[in-house]
């Protein structure tokens, strides 16, 4: 029995927007835990949200960082507020486990007082902090700070009782940095089968109305390469009637709009903004092709796109950048891999899918078959086993 056990999750993200935290907290609730989530607060959001056994505590910090100094100031401010909030809540809630999600890695120092008081600490590596730093802050003057970031990453791992991460390549990278193999395991960012269920949202026949419908959903960031994809779509042969639906928002929206204007595709590309997670499966099922045009940067070689897994779960044929982590999980029979940052290659790949509707449909089905190995039910069982092992020490 887990009734009465309480878990605090600290994450520098928007909740309920973060799908990994949503799945994990749902799993904990189903298993009988009570859950407190400490997260960012957007304008207009309530500081506290009580949903039965799940409480969301939003701190007065939002994603408004600019440059290295802005990132660090925001991370440090959130870490300090999270530390104070954890200490305050722990006095009355008495947590049995604190889980901290990266980035930043040093966020788990917010839970150090509870850790020293005997509360187990689980570090959830969503991304690799040194590679994140290397990608975001390429200015030569900042390069000398990279060893300090790596030291902070190792220190953060050292104070955690156990670590989980999103896929095997990132686990191996952590082991190479000194984490003992028996202290770190994989809980993948699988598509939530309760939502991304193709039996509830039947796929439309490929280009059934003569229009090629493409879909992309993400937090609009430079690294996700949507502007490159738009450049590529503008180069499709004129005989292809196409439409791209984009769901999500983010700091790179103005650059995406500039790409739309530059390519003259305003009547073909629609930026819908953020939509509820529950609506995404239906919207994806209505598309012919999913786009995952991430840039081929070292940071993203250790990233496995959740949207890729969601497209695969729905059986949507997908064009994706040829990244090491993508290839670790899917074969050429399941995805159409293209060189990153190459709009011409993306256009030719899409044209080849249009020219072979039967093969394209089969590719989507094969992606769904391969994605079944990463089903959330299996990942959920492992996650709950890790949590259960820690809280019953």
Secondary structure, 3 states (H helix, E strand, C coil): CCCCCEEEEEECCCCCCCHHHHHHHHHHHHCCCEEEEEEECCCCCCCEEEECCEEEEEECCCCCCCHHHHHHHHHHHHHHHHHHHHHHHHHHHCCCEEEEECCCHHHHHHHHHHHHCCCEEEEEECCCHHHHHHHHCCCHHHHCCHHHHHHHHHHHHHHCCEEEECCHHHHHHHHHCCCCHHHEEECCCCCCCCCCCCCCCCCCCCCCCCCEEEEEECCCCHHHCHHHHHHHHCCCCCCCCEEEEEEECCCCHHHHHHHHHHHCCCCCEEEEECCCHHHHHHHHHCCCEEEECCCCCHHHHHCCCHHHHHHHHCCCEEEEECCHHHHHHCCCCCCEEECCCCHHHHHHHHHHHHCCHHHHHHHHHHHHHHHHHHCHHHHHHHHHHHHHHHHCC
